[in-house]
């Protein structure tokens, strides 16, 4: 299940389906331990989604408290 959610957002992001990518990413962000703040901030996989306020919101939701 985890791999499938990961793969979906990645495919959507790389093919320009940003709305679908964010929908899947929001789901993945709610799975404990699935994504990390550092991963979202640094990994180039996320480049197609950077600069979108939805991405910033998801990153902020995973920031250390």
C-alpha positions in Angstrom: 0.0 0.0 0.0 2.7 2.5 0.9 4.6 2.0 -2.3 1.5 2.4 -4.4 0.7 5.8 -2.8 4.3 6.9 -3.3 4.3 5.8 -6.9 1.0 7.5 -7.7 2.0 11.0 -6.5 5.3 10.7 -8.3 3.7 9.7 -11.6 1.2 12.4 -11.3 3.8 15.0 -10.5 6.1 14.0 -13.4 3.2 14.0 -15.9 1.9 17.4 -14.9 -1.2 16.1 -13.1 -0.6 18.4 -10.1 -4.1 18.2 -8.6 -3.9 14.4 -8.5 -0.4 14.5 -7.2 -1.4 16.8 -4.3 -4.4 14.7 -3.5 -2.2 11.6 -3.2 0.5 13.5 -1.4 -2.0 14.8 1.2 -3.0 11.2 1.8 0.6 10.0 2.1 1.4 12.8 4.5 -1.2 11.5 7.0 0.5 8.1 7.2 2.7 8.1 10.2 6.4 7.8 9.3 5.7 7.7 5.6 7.1 11.1 4.7 9.4 13.4 6.5 9.9 17.1 6.6 13.5 16.8 5.5 12.6 14.5 2.6 10.1 17.0 1.3 12.4 19.9 1.7 15.5 18.4 0.1 14.7 15.5 -2.3 14.6 16.4 -6.0 11.6 14.1 -6.5 9.5 17.0 -5.2 10.8 19.6 -7.6 7.8 19.5 -9.9 5.6 20.4 -7.0 7.7 23.1 -5.4 6.5 26.7 -5.5 2.8 25.6 -5.1 1.1 26.8 -1.9 -0.4 23.3 -1.5 3.1 21.8 -1.3 4.2 24.4 1.2 1.2 23.6 3.4 2.0 19.9 3.4 5.7 20.5 4.1 4.6 22.8 7.0 2.3 20.1 8.4 5.3 17.8 8.7 7.7 20.3 10.3 9.2 19.4 13.6 7.3 20.9 16.5 
